[in-house]
């Protein structure tokens, strides 16, 4: 239920809602602060490109190592194929 402050009447008067007891107000302020702090932390993490790039590189490395441990011949084959593609591109550029 919303209410208007005493003496406030009409469509332009602000609605007052929420807690009215000092302890309730303090609790709401603290909850809002915690939520704001969490939001700021999340935004800071998202904007830290260097840190995120390092995390992604570490995850990629871990995935590659795990894949190699599970199936070495496939990883070696993919590595050979990548080298062949790079060599082919270099040779093609050199001929132009």
Secondary structure, DSSP 8 states (H G I E B T S, - for coil): --EE-TT--STTS-EE-S--SHHHHHHHHHHHHHHHHHHHHHHHHHH-HHHHHHHHHHHHHHHHHHHHHH-HHHHHHHHHHHHHHHHHHHHHHHH-
